[in-house]
Amino acid sequence: MSITSPSSTLHDTAVRQIARSMFSFANGEVYPGLINPTWGTYTNVAGEQNMPVHHRWEGTLWPDIVMVDTERANSPRLIVEVETEETINETTLDRVWKLDMDECPIFYLFVPAGTATKAAELLLKFRGMCKIPRALYTYEFDDLYNVVVTPV
């Protein structure tokens, strides 16, 4: 029996809800008027690794959310990382965010409400070695544990 920490459970819940609400598209419509029926969205959470991304020299990556083009050998079109307060640090920047951005030019970062400044300062401090994400969002849960996302 494995024990799951509360922050891990909340993280996985946030990943699933963000993927469903922001990156799952009816009839393949990715943006209004832009149809890509061959694109699919997958999540990689504890115990459910659905779509790997292959890094040139680091091997297999498991981003939280990956949108791929299924007609082009599942090439990543968008990578999303959903962080917890504990994972916003230099190690995550170097071993996760930077590697994700090596393999996919469109990278979105979601951080808990109240940590956007910490994440932005970290990104700015290391901007020479790591590109800036295309989008930065905060997330939090309402009273019914529905995720609420705010663009930064």
C-alpha positions in Angstrom: 0.0 0.0 0.0 1.4 3.4 -1.0 0.8 6.5 1.0 0.1 9.6 -0.9 0.9 13.0 0.7 -1.9 15.6 0.8 0.1 18.0 -1.4 0.7 15.2 -4.0 -3.1 14.5 -4.1 -3.9 18.2 -4.5 -1.3 18.5 -7.2 -2.7 15.6 -9.1 -6.2 16.9 -8.7 -5.1 20.3 -10.0 -3.3 18.7 -13.0 -6.4 16.8 -14.0 -8.8 19.7 -13.6 -6.5 22.1 -15.4 -6.0 19.6 -18.3 -9.8 19.1 -18.5 -10.8 22.7 -18.3 -8.0 24.5 -20.3 -6.5 21.9 -22.6 -9.2 19.5 -23.7 -10.9 20.6 -26.9 -14.2 19.5 -28.3 -14.0 18.6 -32.0 -10.3 19.3 -32.1 -10.7 23.0 -31.8 -7.6 24.2 -30.1 -8.2 28.0 -30.5 -11.4 29.5 -31.8 -11.4 28.8 -35.5 -8.2 26.7 -35.4 -9.0 23.0 -35.8 -6.4 20.4 -35.1 -8.2 17.1 -34.7 -5.0 15.1 -34.5 -3.9 16.9 -31.3 -4.4 15.1 -28.0 -4.0 16.1 -24.4 -2.5 13.8 -21.8 -1.7 14.0 -18.1 1.2 12.3 -16.2 0.4 12.1 -12.5 1.3 9.7 -9.8 0.6 6.2 -10.9 -0.7 7.3 -14.4 2.0 8.1 -16.8 0.3 8.4 -20.1 2.5 10.4 -22.5 6.3 10.6 -22.3 8.4 13.3 -24.0 11.8 12.2 -25.2 14.6 14.6 -24.4 17.6 14.6 -26.7 20.1 13.7 -24.0 18.3 13.3 -20.7 16.0 10.5 -21.8 12.3 10.3 -20.9 10.5 13.2 -19.4 7.0 13.0 -17.8 5.5 16.6 -17.8 2.3 17.1 -15.9 0.3 17.9 -19.1 1.4 17.3 -22.7 -0.5 18.2 -25.8 0.8 16.2 -28.8 0.2 15.9 -32.5 -0.7 12.3 -32.9 -0.1 12.4 -36.7 3.5 13.5 -36.1 4.7 10.7 -33.9 3.2 12.3 -30.8 5.5 15.4 -31.1 4.8 17.8 -28.2 3.0 21.0 -29.1 2.5 22.3 -25.6 3.9 21.2 -22.2 2.5 22.3 -18.9 4.0 21.9 -15.4 1.8 22.4 -12.3 4.0 23.0 -9.3 3.4 23.0 -5.6 4.9 25.4 -3.1 7.7 22.9 -2.4 8.7 22.4 -6.0 9.4 26.0 -7.0 13.1 25.9 -6.7 16.4 25.9 -8.7 16.4 22.1 -9.0 13.0 22.1 -10.6 14.0 24.9 -12.9 17.1 23.0 -14.0 15.8 19.4 -14.1 12.2 20.0 -15.2 11.3 23.4 -16.7 14.5 23.8 -18.7 14.3 20.3 -20.1 10.6 20.7 -21.0 11.4 23.9 -22.9 14.3 22.2 -24.7 11.8 19.8 -26.3 8.8 22.1 -26.8 8.8 25.8 -27.4 5.4 26.4 -25.8 5.6 25.9 -22.1 3.0 27.0 -19.5 3.7 27.1 -15.8 1.1 26.9 -13.1 2.0 27.7 -9.5 0.0 28.0 -6.3 -1.7 31.3 -5.5 0.7 33.5 -3.6 3.8 32.0 -5.2 3.9 33.8 -8.5 6.5 36.3 -7.4 8.7 33.6 -6.1 8.4 31.7 -9.5 9.0 34.9 -11.5 12.0 35.9 -9.5 13.5 32.4 -10.0 12.9 32.5 -13.7 14.4 36.0 -14.0 17.4 35.1 -11.9 18.2 32.2 -14.3 16.9 33.7 -17.6 20.3 33.2 -19.2 20.1 29.4 -18.8 16.3 29.0 -19.0 13.8 30.5 -21.4 10.7 32.3 -19.9 7.5 30.3 -20.1 4.9 31.4 -22.6 2.4 31.7 -19.8 2.4 31.9 -16.0 -0.7 31.1 -14.1 -1.6 30.7 -10.4 -4.1 28.2 -9.2 -6.0 27.6 -6.0 -9.0 25.5 -4.9 -12.4 26.9 -4.0 -14.5 25.5 -1.2 -15.7 22.6 -3.3 -12.1 21.7 -4.4 -12.6 23.1 -7.9 -9.4 24.6 -9.3 -9.5 28.3 -9.9 -6.9 29.6 -12.4 -5.7 33.2 -12.7 -3.3 34.5 -15.4 -0.3 36.4 -14.1 
